[in-house]
Amino acid sequence: MTQDEAKLKEKIEQLHSNDPMQLKAIYSNSKRLLIEAPAGYGKTKTMISKIAYLLVTKKLSSNKKILALSFSVNAAYKIKKDVTSQLPQLIEALDFNINDKLFISNYHGLCRRILKYYGYLLHQNLREIDNLTSINDDDYQELMSLKVGLRHEEAELLTKISDSVKNINNANYKFLLDNWDDYIQIVCKKLITNKYIPYNAILMFVVQLLKSYTEIKSFYQKYFEIIIVDEFQDTNILSFLVLDQLIGEDNQVVFIGDSLQRIYGFIGAIPNLLEKCRKRYKMDKITLSQNYRFKDNPQMLLLEKNIRANAENLSKPSISQNALIPLVVLDNQEEEAIWVANKVIELKEEKESNRIAILSRSRGKNIDVIINKFKENKIKYFYGLYTDEDPIYIDFHKRCQSKFIEFLQSEKNITKTFIKKYLKEIEDTYSKSSSIMIESLLQLLSIFLNRISEEFMSLHNEDKINLIQETFNNYALKQNMEFVNENVVISTMHAAKGLEWDYVILPDMEQNVFPSYRGFCSRCNFKLNTVSGFLCHPNFGHFNKKDESKYLEELSVFYVAITRAKKQVFFSASRSRLNSSGEEKNSKLSCFLSLSGLVMQSN
């Protein structure tokens, strides 16, 4: 062992408090390693120390790079920021430029880079991919409105391919492969030629390129000698196919993820991907075992542990001790809204700087009552009730992307002056809007662009362009909610993924709300549970495989919502709820609160 290696090991062991599973993952020489990393278990710290160890122990050859990928563009650049700031602290004699050893991106960012160099082999316009307008190919009407000569059956095929990616199964995978060449041909002839590129096509073109030109595939397999993928559970079929082309016999591969945090199944995250890839690539598996987020909170520690135990075995979870759930049950939605408002006021009085999130499964009449109560009590809050399928939310990102491409035509460098002019243009576009969603999106856009001006100004210009474009293409402005000035946020659970607050309040813990009607309750309809008064108990013995899959998808959202809290989570419910028409209906308590190992501590 060299002196540099000994110093690094000493620092790593001190930094990780000699956590045996984290150290095992960091020091592992396994060529194919799967790290299961639940929320709050030190995943990011472990990954950065792993990178430092690989570099210092000369696991990376000269002139080669570590490819670090993540599902979202925000997560990728957060990793890049953490690596840039923390590697020099771990490696004393840092005698290299970090960018020379690491390429950190999301899947689309990587594929854009590859297409800039070699995309011309498929279509000459791909040389200028930054100047192409990104579109979604899931909207038939939007495709036909482009006026690029698409025939009815061509637009229909594009939308069917998109649907297959979002709803991947054996039949849809076969449809994707059977129609792959037709898709590529249509996109090249009708869309790329007219300066449009579908979001899915960015990935599909790279798969096509690497399959068609083995010398290019061989180059990238050798160039990216080590491949590390974070948030692996969120990978969809197209991202996986790109990854699969990059993994050769000699590549060292590390996948990091948590099956219970897979909440993007509705946009194509592959079910049970971690286990499938463990078998496919013959990977060694290490599971991080220490929860640091809740280490000083025994009840939250138990709650997180018992939910994971239920997810691992719904019928017979391994439970050693019950977790108490702080639950308040009110008679109606109005009373519940008053309680939520008062709880926020109480937490703010304890400490003004407390950051609090009210997380809702979705927008609706019930959360609207809470919002109105906040207004009555003059509680300042940030509105973050976004979904990736919301027309206003989608259109805002598309307009921002279109205007950004327009600005790039006259000015290629992303300077502070560029950003200031661009932001002013977007603000003027929406100057007459009274929508609370538009107001909050403008605030997030301003925060994001200010981060570009300050936090990310040292990035290469190409990286800044990529970060901005990928944020708009991924509808990812919501990931900037962690930087808002308001200490109180009302958000959807999906929008809160990856973010943290001191306290989390989960209202409307009722049947048909959470689990949602569309997500699971419509399948159940009192056939898969046992009802006792206000309580609803899941009867897992009646579940088929599809029922279990749908239930676990909703349970994953529940787990993610709970683990957004750093200190404590509070639950509330009402005996009557409002349906989508605003009518008051009798309700049942969410079956999640009847899971094994969870005991309601009602007030």
Phi, psi and omega per residue, in radians:
M1 nan 2.265 -3.142
T2 -1.310 2.913 3.115
Q3 -1.106 -0.685 3.124
D4 -1.112 -0.705 3.123
E5 -1.138 -0.729 -3.135
A6 -1.114 -0.727 3.123
K7 -1.138 -0.721 3.141
L8 -1.120 -0.762 -3.129
K9 -1.091 -0.680 3.119
E10 -1.096 -0.759 3.126
K11 -1.153 -0.764 -3.116
I12 -1.088 -0.784 -3.094
E13 -1.158 -0.591 3.073
Q14 -1.249 -0.762 -3.124
L15 -1.090 -0.635 -3.069
H16 -1.713 0.204 3.096
S17 0.884 0.615 3.142
N18 0.959 0.544 3.076
D19 -1.057 2.023 -2.992
P20 -1.091 -0.677 -3.088
M21 -1.346 -0.633 3.053
Q22 -1.101 -0.787 3.140
L23 -1.137 -0.662 3.104
K24 -1.057 -0.727 3.132
A25 -1.181 -0.708 -3.093
I26 -1.178 -0.784 -3.041
Y27 -1.530 -0.105 -3.083
S28 -1.043 2.350 3.081
N29 -1.698 0.167 -3.121
S30 -1.032 2.362 3.135
K31 -1.317 -0.438 3.121
R32 -2.312 1.872 -3.004
L33 -2.196 2.278 3.042
L34 -1.940 2.100 3.125
I35 -1.899 1.990 3.069
E36 -1.521 2.119 -2.985
A37 -2.298 1.639 3.091
P38 -1.114 2.901 -3.116
A39 -1.095 2.238 3.081
G40 1.501 0.172 -3.070
Y41 -1.729 0.209 3.058
G42 1.498 0.548 -3.076
K43 -1.067 -0.903 -3.048
T44 -1.128 -0.743 3.127
K45 -1.084 -0.718 3.123
T46 -1.123 -0.733 -3.125
M47 -1.116 -0.757 -3.111
I48 -1.161 -0.721 3.091
S49 -1.144 -0.619 3.086
K50 -1.084 -0.766 3.116
I51 -1.087 -0.793 3.135
A52 -1.043 -0.751 -3.124
Y53 -1.141 -0.723 3.113
L54 -1.075 -0.677 -3.103
L55 -1.267 -0.800 -3.071
V56 -1.230 -0.589 -3.132
T57 -1.523 0.235 3.032
K58 1.041 0.601 3.091
K59 -1.306 -0.287 -3.136
L60 -1.796 2.215 -3.136
S61 -1.235 2.815 3.104
S62 -1.077 2.447 3.106
N63 1.157 0.276 3.051
K64 -1.935 2.948 -3.103
K65 -2.301 2.700 2.898
I66 -1.543 2.209 3.051
L67 -1.681 2.053 3.101
A68 -1.978 2.047 -3.072
L69 -2.036 2.619 3.005
S70 -2.452 2.807 -3.086
F71 -1.122 -0.805 -3.054
S72 -1.840 2.649 3.139
V73 -1.156 -0.644 -3.141
N74 -1.126 -0.764 3.120
A75 -1.099 -0.684 -3.139
A76 -1.083 -0.784 -3.107
Y77 -1.344 -0.409 3.014
K78 -1.185 -0.727 3.073
I79 -1.077 -0.766 -3.131
K80 -1.053 -0.736 3.116
K81 -1.124 -0.796 -3.126
D82 -1.131 -0.736 3.131
V83 -1.096 -0.776 -3.111
T84 -1.089 -0.668 -3.090
S85 -1.471 -0.538 -2.987
Q86 -1.715 -0.474 3.132
L87 -1.038 -0.768 3.127
P88 -1.074 -0.454 3.105
Q89 -1.318 -0.518 3.140
L90 -1.477 -0.677 -3.081
I91 -1.842 1.849 -3.056
E92 -1.106 -0.905 -3.099
A93 -1.638 1.196 -3.123
L94 -1.354 1.660 -3.015
D95 -1.794 0.473 3.126
F96 -2.560 2.770 3.050
N97 -1.412 2.233 -3.076
I98 -0.992 -0.673 -3.138
N99 -1.145 -0.349 3.096
D100 -1.363 -0.314 -3.088
K101 -1.910 -0.328 -3.028
L102 -2.310 2.417 2.932
F103 -2.109 1.981 -3.060
I104 -2.000 2.204 -3.070
S105 -2.853 3.066 2.887
N106 -1.646 3.063 -3.062
Y107 -1.049 -0.792 -3.105
H108 -1.173 -0.629 3.097
G109 -1.102 -0.740 3.074
L110 -1.067 -0.798 -3.071
C111 -1.191 -0.626 3.052
R112 -1.041 -0.744 -3.132
R113 -1.096 -0.776 3.139
I114 -1.105 -0.736 -3.108
L115 -1.199 -0.501 3.083
K116 -1.093 -0.622 -3.114
Y117 -1.481 -0.713 -2.967
Y118 -2.208 -0.006 -3.109
G119 -1.086 -0.424 -3.133
Y120 -1.033 -0.378 3.115
L121 -1.182 -0.348 3.095
L122 -1.793 -0.678 3.081
H123 -2.826 2.324 -3.043
Q124 -1.082 -0.493 -3.120
N125 -1.209 -0.256 3.121
L126 -1.248 -0.226 3.018
R127 -1.039 -0.597 -3.107
E128 -1.925 0.889 -3.048
I129 -1.082 -0.492 3.120
D130 -1.155 -0.365 -3.125
N131 -1.668 0.022 3.082
L132 -1.529 2.478 3.120
T133 -1.450 2.122 3.127
S134 -1.342 2.388 3.110
I135 -2.346 2.779 3.006
N136 -1.633 2.434 -3.122
D137 -1.736 0.367 -3.131
D138 -1.707 -0.033 -3.076
D139 -2.022 1.832 -3.090
Y140 -1.031 -0.786 -3.098
Q141 -1.097 -0.708 3.126
E142 -1.147 -0.715 3.126
L143 -1.073 -0.767 -3.120
M144 -1.210 -0.492 -3.117
S145 -1.285 -0.185 -3.122
L146 -1.232 -0.351 3.122
K147 1.008 0.860 -3.137
V148 -1.986 0.245 3.090
G149 1.534 0.269 3.096
L150 -1.176 2.283 3.032
R151 -1.423 2.805 -3.117
H152 -0.917 -0.853 -3.066
E153 -1.209 -0.479 3.098
E154 -1.237 -0.814 3.103
A155 -1.088 -0.642 3.137
E156 -1.153 -0.687 3.117
L157 -1.116 -0.739 3.135
L158 -1.053 -0.758 -3.134
T159 -1.189 -0.610 3.126
K160 -1.198 -0.631 3.070
I161 -1.101 -0.779 3.120
S162 -1.053 -0.758 3.114
D163 -1.093 -0.664 3.140
S164 -1.130 -0.673 3.120
V165 -1.147 -0.717 -3.104
K166 -1.274 -0.496 -3.070
N167 -2.136 1.048 -2.981
I168 -1.239 2.273 2.991
N169 -2.678 -3.093 -3.068
N170 -1.047 -0.757 -3.119
A171 -1.154 -0.766 -3.122
N172 -1.229 -0.565 3.076
Y173 -1.134 -0.725 3.092
K174 -1.102 -0.738 3.114
F175 -1.071 -0.735 3.126
L176 -1.029 -0.851 -3.112
L177 -1.191 -0.704 -3.115
D178 -1.119 -0.535 -3.059
N179 -1.912 0.187 -3.085
W180 -1.008 -0.914 -3.076
D181 -1.110 -0.671 3.110
D182 -1.124 -0.703 3.111
Y183 -1.045 -0.874 -3.120
I184 -1.023 -0.755 -3.105
Q185 -1.136 -0.779 -3.139
I186 -1.100 -0.796 -3.104
V187 -1.110 -0.734 3.137
C188 -1.110 -0.865 -3.021
K189 -1.288 -0.660 -3.002
K190 -1.815 -0.540 -3.026
L191 -1.841 -0.959 -3.124
I192 -1.053 -0.694 3.109
T193 -1.002 -0.577 -3.124
N194 -1.756 0.354 3.022
K195 1.215 0.544 3.005
Y196 -2.072 2.590 3.048
I197 -2.480 2.127 3.068
P198 -1.171 2.579 -3.099
Y199 -1.063 -0.723 3.117
N200 -1.131 -0.582 -3.071
A201 -1.128 -0.514 3.124
I202 -0.999 -0.725 3.119
L203 -1.349 -0.726 -3.089
M204 -1.149 -0.623 3.100
F205 -1.106 -0.679 -3.137
V206 -1.197 -0.716 3.064
V207 -1.028 -0.792 3.138
Q208 -1.072 -0.751 -3.119
L209 -1.093 -0.837 -3.091
L210 -1.214 -0.544 3.089
K211 -1.297 -0.640 -3.064
S212 -1.405 -0.516 -3.060
Y213 -2.142 1.576 -3.044
T214 -1.100 -0.484 3.133
E215 -1.204 -0.573 3.079
I216 -1.242 -0.733 3.098
K217 -1.068 -0.759 3.138
S218 -1.085 -0.704 3.119
F219 -1.034 -0.855 -3.080
Y220 -1.229 -0.586 3.078
Q221 -1.110 -0.623 3.117
K222 -1.400 -0.632 -3.096
Y223 -1.176 -0.835 3.086
F224 -1.620 1.374 -3.019
E225 -1.147 -0.612 3.129
I226 -2.114 2.290 -3.116
I227 -2.111 2.152 3.101
I228 -2.108 2.210 -3.136
V229 -2.108 2.127 3.100
D230 -1.675 2.762 -3.130
E231 0.878 0.753 -3.015
F232 -1.077 -0.463 -3.093
Q233 -1.133 -0.308 -3.106
D234 -1.590 0.064 -3.086
T235 -1.200 2.307 3.068
N236 -1.688 3.127 -2.996
I237 -1.132 -0.660 -3.124
L238 -1.229 -0.719 3.081
S239 -1.090 -0.705 3.129
F240 -1.117 -0.720 -3.135
L241 -1.126 -0.627 3.039
V242 -1.086 -0.864 -3.113
L243 -1.042 -0.746 -3.105
D244 -1.087 -0.588 3.099
Q245 -1.235 -0.487 -3.090
L246 -1.472 -0.304 -3.100
I247 -1.578 1.930 3.067
G248 -1.829 -3.118 -3.108
E249 -1.060 -0.557 -3.026
D250 -1.660 -0.092 -3.105
N251 -1.281 2.432 2.957
Q252 -1.555 2.294 -3.006
V253 -2.245 2.325 3.057
V254 -2.253 2.064 3.037
F255 -1.847 2.321 3.136
I256 -2.162 2.226 -3.138
G257 -3.051 -3.053 -3.121
D258 -2.649 1.974 -3.095
S259 -0.995 -0.534 -3.099
L260 -1.304 -0.206 3.080
Q261 -1.768 0.287 3.069
R262 -1.418 1.674 -3.101
I263 -2.023 0.157 -3.121
Y264 -1.911 0.539 3.086
G265 -1.041 -0.535 -3.115
F266 -1.228 -0.233 3.047
I267 -2.060 0.311 2.918
G268 1.946 0.035 3.087
A269 -0.999 2.245 -3.014
I270 -1.232 2.231 3.115
P271 -1.090 2.449 3.018
N272 0.956 0.600 -3.021
L273 -1.146 -0.681 -3.093
L274 -1.040 -0.795 -3.121
E275 -1.212 -0.675 3.114
K276 -1.066 -0.738 -3.105
C277 -1.336 -0.511 3.055
R278 -1.015 -0.701 3.140
K279 -1.358 -0.747 -3.066
R280 -1.080 -0.759 -3.070
Y281 -1.772 0.131 3.142
K282 0.906 0.996 -3.022
M283 -1.594 2.529 2.931
D284 -1.372 2.544 -3.089
K285 -2.092 2.307 3.042
I286 -2.196 2.268 -3.138
T287 -1.921 2.111 3.063
L288 -1.144 2.433 -2.919
S289 -2.112 -0.139 -3.061
Q290 -1.943 2.112 3.104
N291 -1.522 1.930 -3.109
Y292 -1.566 -0.418 -3.127
R293 -1.111 -0.703 -3.064
F294 -1.952 0.364 -3.030
K295 -1.081 -0.439 3.138
D296 -1.787 0.199 -3.130
N297 -2.278 1.585 -3.034
P298 -0.991 -0.664 -3.101
Q299 -1.236 -0.718 3.080
M300 -1.173 -0.620 3.099
L301 -1.080 -0.771 3.114
L302 -1.167 -0.718 -3.131
L303 -1.045 -0.848 3.133
E304 -1.084 -0.758 -3.118
K305 -1.118 -0.747 -3.074
N306 -1.274 -0.565 3.061
I307 -1.147 -0.708 3.102
R308 -1.110 -0.689 3.131
A309 -1.103 -0.686 3.085
N310 -1.127 -0.716 -3.130
A311 -1.125 -0.594 -3.131
E312 -1.268 -0.571 -3.137
N313 -2.684 1.659 -3.056
L314 -1.089 -0.663 -3.064
S315 -1.352 -0.697 -3.084
K316 -2.394 1.216 3.137
P317 -1.216 2.601 3.119
S318 -1.514 1.737 -3.084
I319 -2.055 2.174 3.128
S320 -1.782 -0.429 -3.105
Q321 -2.691 2.438 -3.130
N322 -1.316 2.595 3.045
A323 -1.825 2.311 3.120
L324 -1.466 2.303 -3.136
I325 -1.840 2.081 3.090
P326 -1.290 1.726 -3.033
L327 -2.091 2.369 3.022
V328 -2.061 2.205 3.116
V329 -1.967 2.162 -3.140
L330 -1.959 2.921 -3.073
D331 -1.293 -0.610 -3.077
N332 -2.616 3.071 -3.052
Q333 -1.146 -0.633 3.128
E334 -1.068 -0.820 -3.137
E335 -1.154 -0.656 3.110
E336 -1.119 -0.716 3.125
A337 -1.097 -0.683 3.103
I338 -1.100 -0.741 3.135
W339 -1.103 -0.770 -3.141
V340 -1.051 -0.796 3.139
A341 -1.076 -0.770 -3.136
N342 -1.151 -0.616 3.116
K343 -1.142 -0.707 3.098
V344 -1.103 -0.780 3.116
I345 -1.052 -0.748 3.126
E346 -1.064 -0.810 -3.133
L347 -1.149 -0.602 3.112
K348 -1.238 -0.594 3.113
E349 -1.217 -0.581 3.080
E350 -1.086 -0.759 3.128
K351 -2.771 2.046 -3.035
E352 -1.029 -0.557 -3.066
S353 -1.456 -0.018 3.103
N354 -0.979 2.298 3.107
R355 -1.762 2.236 -2.966
I356 -2.264 2.394 3.073
A357 -2.137 2.328 2.951
I358 -1.794 1.955 -3.025
L359 -1.860 2.208 -3.112
S360 -2.006 2.543 3.105
R361 -1.078 -0.603 3.116
S362 -2.890 3.031 3.021
R363 -1.254 2.735 3.116
G364 2.947 -3.113 -3.063
K365 -1.111 -0.619 -3.073
N366 -1.190 -0.793 3.126
I367 -1.214 -0.466 3.081
D368 -1.099 -0.643 3.111
V369 -1.108 -0.702 3.107
I370 -1.127 -0.742 3.120
I371 -1.063 -0.764 3.125
N372 -1.092 -0.646 3.118
K373 -1.189 -0.600 3.061
F374 -1.108 -0.727 3.131
K375 -1.122 -0.738 3.111
E376 -1.046 -0.661 -3.107
N377 -1.586 0.110 3.133
K378 0.939 0.713 3.064
I379 -1.504 2.062 3.121
K380 -1.291 2.310 -3.111
Y381 -2.588 2.816 3.042
F382 -1.808 2.338 -3.128
Y383 -1.547 1.976 -3.124
G384 -2.274 0.615 -3.108
L385 -1.453 1.183 -3.099
Y386 -1.793 2.612 2.910
T387 -2.299 2.682 -3.128
D388 -1.228 -0.130 -3.119
E389 -1.889 0.076 -3.095
D390 -1.326 2.165 -3.089
P391 -1.005 -0.705 -3.135
I392 -1.156 -0.788 -3.131
Y393 -1.081 -0.771 3.136
I394 -1.148 -0.822 -3.089
D395 -1.082 -0.648 3.123
F396 -1.056 -0.805 3.136
H397 -1.132 -0.679 3.140
K398 -1.133 -0.720 3.108
R399 -1.132 -0.725 3.115
C400 -1.079 -0.733 3.136
Q401 -1.136 -0.800 -3.130
S402 -1.068 -0.784 -3.135
K403 -1.185 -0.590 3.118
F404 -1.137 -0.769 3.104
I405 -1.089 -0.690 3.105
E406 -1.067 -0.743 3.132
F407 -1.146 -0.622 -3.118
L408 -1.156 -0.380 3.133
Q409 -1.114 -0.569 -3.085
S410 -1.822 -0.353 -3.115
E411 -2.502 1.997 -3.041
K412 -1.510 -0.396 -3.062
N413 -1.648 2.280 -3.138
I414 -1.505 1.645 3.126
T415 -1.887 3.019 3.102
K416 -1.106 -0.601 3.101
T417 -1.168 -0.754 3.079
F418 -0.977 -0.874 -3.074
I419 -1.109 -0.716 -3.138
K420 -1.096 -0.802 3.139
K421 -1.144 -0.728 -3.118
Y422 -1.112 -0.812 3.134
L423 -1.062 -0.722 3.134
K424 -1.080 -0.671 3.138
E425 -1.114 -0.766 3.132
I426 -1.169 -0.741 -3.141
E427 -1.084 -0.678 3.113
D428 -1.152 -0.632 3.131
T429 -1.024 -0.635 -3.073
Y430 -1.882 0.346 -3.037
S431 -1.097 -0.437 -3.113
K432 -1.732 0.070 -3.116
S433 -1.390 2.438 3.077
S434 -1.948 0.154 -3.098
S435 -1.245 2.277 3.107
I436 -1.153 -0.527 3.112
M437 -1.206 -0.760 3.100
I438 -1.096 -0.718 3.117
E439 -1.028 -0.774 -3.125
S440 -1.249 -0.610 3.112
L441 -1.171 -0.664 3.064
L442 -1.091 -0.650 3.103
Q443 -1.146 -0.745 3.112
L444 -1.160 -0.669 3.103
L445 -1.077 -0.766 3.125
S446 -1.083 -0.764 3.116
I447 -1.076 -0.804 -3.118
F448 -1.070 -0.822 -3.112
L449 -1.197 -0.586 3.059
N450 -1.146 -0.598 3.067
R451 -1.148 -0.659 3.074
I452 -1.077 -0.748 -3.095
S453 -1.163 -0.566 -3.026
E454 -1.946 -1.117 -3.016
E455 -1.175 -0.640 -3.017
F456 -1.977 0.225 -3.101
M457 -1.147 -0.386 -3.137
S458 -1.370 -0.170 3.103
L459 -1.141 2.719 3.000
H460 -1.067 2.628 -3.097
N461 -0.994 -0.691 3.123
E462 -1.074 -0.680 3.132
D463 -1.179 -0.649 3.116
K464 -1.155 -0.748 3.096
I465 -1.054 -0.787 -3.132
N466 -1.090 -0.767 -3.141
L467 -1.050 -0.763 -3.127
I468 -1.175 -0.836 -3.103
Q469 -1.131 -0.748 -3.123
E470 -1.187 -0.548 3.070
T471 -1.115 -0.768 3.121
F472 -1.234 -0.739 -3.123
N473 -1.146 -0.575 -3.131
N474 -1.547 0.039 -3.054
Y475 0.911 0.859 -2.912
A476 -1.879 0.236 3.110
L477 -1.048 -0.479 -3.130
K478 -1.024 -0.459 -3.114
Q479 -1.211 -0.100 3.086
N480 -1.599 0.093 3.132
M481 -1.069 -0.442 -3.127
E482 -1.173 -0.225 -3.088
F483 -1.837 0.065 -3.117
V484 -1.202 2.697 -3.118
N485 -1.281 -0.555 -3.102
E486 -1.158 2.366 3.125
N487 -1.490 -0.134 3.112
V488 -2.065 2.235 -3.118
V489 -2.218 2.342 2.989
I490 -1.903 2.045 -2.964
S491 -2.481 2.791 2.926
T492 -1.328 2.754 -3.129
M493 -1.175 -0.656 3.122
H494 -1.139 -0.681 3.141
A495 -1.184 -0.385 -3.084
A496 -1.507 -0.108 -3.110
K497 -0.973 2.258 3.113
G498 1.547 -0.104 -3.111
L499 -1.878 2.875 -3.130
E500 -2.444 2.612 3.023
W501 -2.392 2.852 3.086
D502 -1.128 -0.818 -3.104
Y503 -2.234 2.506 3.085
V504 -2.191 2.337 3.044
I505 -1.966 2.206 3.103
L506 -1.928 1.677 3.124
P507 -1.459 3.043 3.015
D508 0.999 0.757 3.110
M509 -1.395 1.259 -3.036
E510 -2.335 2.719 3.067
Q511 -0.980 2.498 -3.128
N512 1.322 -0.206 3.045
V513 -1.802 -0.863 3.109
F514 -2.684 1.806 0.062
P515 -1.023 2.649 -3.115
S516 -1.334 2.781 3.121
Y517 -1.052 -0.818 -3.128
R518 -1.220 -0.621 -3.063
G519 -1.249 -0.708 -3.120
F520 -2.642 -0.715 -2.947
C521 -1.051 -0.533 3.104
S522 -1.146 -0.519 3.095
R523 -1.275 -0.647 -3.068
C524 -1.312 -1.088 3.130
N525 0.810 0.813 3.101
F526 1.186 0.202 3.108
K527 -1.628 -0.410 -3.038
L528 -1.935 0.228 -3.119
N529 -2.453 2.990 3.062
T530 -2.065 2.176 -3.088
V531 -1.789 2.270 3.093
S532 -2.327 1.710 -3.080
G533 1.098 -2.102 -3.118
F534 -1.488 -0.190 -3.024
L535 -1.603 2.597 3.123
C536 -2.269 2.020 -3.089
H537 -1.915 2.149 3.101
P538 -1.171 2.405 3.101
N539 -1.886 1.522 -2.994
F540 -1.146 -0.334 3.096
G541 -1.140 -0.346 3.133
H542 -1.659 -0.056 -3.091
F543 -1.328 2.389 2.871
N544 -1.648 -3.113 -3.064
K545 -1.085 -0.662 3.137
K546 -1.180 -0.721 3.099
D547 -1.035 -0.795 -3.110
E548 -1.114 -0.722 3.128
S549 -1.071 -0.800 -3.137
K550 -1.146 -0.702 3.140
Y551 -1.120 -0.740 -3.139
L552 -1.151 -0.568 3.072
E553 -1.090 -0.768 3.108
E554 -1.209 -0.654 3.114
L555 -1.116 -0.583 3.092
S556 -1.102 -0.706 3.103
V557 -1.126 -0.723 3.098
F558 -1.027 -0.809 3.139
Y559 -1.087 -0.803 -3.139
V560 -1.073 -0.726 -3.139
A561 -1.074 -0.801 -3.119
I562 -1.119 -0.693 -3.066
T563 -1.433 0.145 2.979
R564 -1.395 -0.256 -3.115
A565 -1.502 2.348 3.052
K566 -1.583 -0.476 -3.089
K567 -2.006 -0.918 -3.039
Q568 -2.772 2.595 3.026
V569 -2.053 2.470 3.113
F570 -2.106 2.499 -3.131
F571 -2.046 2.549 3.030
S572 -2.491 2.727 3.117
A573 -2.687 2.868 3.074
S574 -2.318 2.637 -3.077
R575 -1.302 -0.264 3.013
S576 -2.342 2.410 -3.103
R577 -2.150 2.972 3.096
L578 -1.760 2.308 3.061
N579 -1.462 -3.066 -3.050
S580 -1.109 -0.343 3.117
S581 -1.633 0.013 -3.135
G582 1.489 0.144 3.138
E583 -1.470 2.463 -3.135
E584 -1.397 2.220 -3.121
K585 -2.253 2.552 3.030
N586 -1.116 2.522 -3.077
S587 -2.212 2.908 3.037
K588 -2.096 2.631 3.131
L589 -1.182 2.537 3.134
S590 -0.961 2.364 3.116
C591 -1.148 -0.304 3.080
F592 -1.050 -0.580 -3.084
L593 -1.390 -0.013 3.081
S594 -1.883 0.169 3.135
L595 -1.131 2.676 3.104
S596 -1.001 2.382 3.092
G597 1.504 0.016 3.096
L598 -2.000 2.125 -3.125
V599 -2.092 2.166 -3.084
M600 -1.297 2.209 3.082
Q601 -1.851 1.442 -3.008
S602 -1.372 2.546 3.051
N603 -1.824 nan nan
